[in-house]
Amino acid sequence: MYQKNTIPNISIAVGMMALHASSASAAIIYLPGQEIPIPTTFEGVSVNLETGAVTNALAGAPGADVNFVLGGRGITNDADETASAPTFQPVRSGTGNTDPIVELTFGTVVGPTSVTGNDFGGSSTHFATFTSGTQGYIGFEVVLADTTVSYGWLLTTLQDDNTPGVIHSWAYENSGAAITVGAIPEPSHSLLSIFGLAALALRRRR
């Protein structure tokens, strides 16, 4: 059985409240401040980008999208061994499913015209563009639970020297529209998220 992260996380609450507030219209869903360690093990960490759930199980977890292993030296979309097709495709240098993942710059557009693979695949050669130990952006497409193909970005620190990496934060556009790297929700969504988070905190104290 996989281990789900059940520790209350303010960042996840903020992101999910933004999702609730914007369910009737397109919105950027933002999960900041995650700071998820990428272990130096082969199992690594698998992440569900829609819910924020993580696991260190070798088989990943139902609904998981992306698996980071060996401190970030390897990245694969085989994060759910029960899935018949991957839900995550990173932006790559080519359309091959093992072509290097490309580090994107702030403001780059990620959308239907971005270059990705189309099947299960991984990358262990992405340090051609990423710098070990330095924060960098990964662009991606992800299939949400309602089958919407969405586009987003991940901010990570990847390591290739046998030290743990970190998944810092990510965001995606829930309507299937393109997103620019670094884009976060409009202030109105953030304010709604803060109110929702305060109510959640009060409820948990009772």
Secondary structure, 3 states (H helix, E strand, C coil): CCCCCCCCCHHHHHHHHHHHHCCCCCCEEEECCCCEEECCCCCCEEECCCCCCEECCCCECCCCCEEEEHHHCEEECCCECCCCCCCEEECECCCCCCCCECEECCCCEECCCCCCCCCCCEECCHHHCCCCCCEEEEEEEEECCCCCEEEEEEEEECCCCCCCEEEEEEEEECCCCCEECCCCCCHHHHHHHHHHHHHHHHHHHC
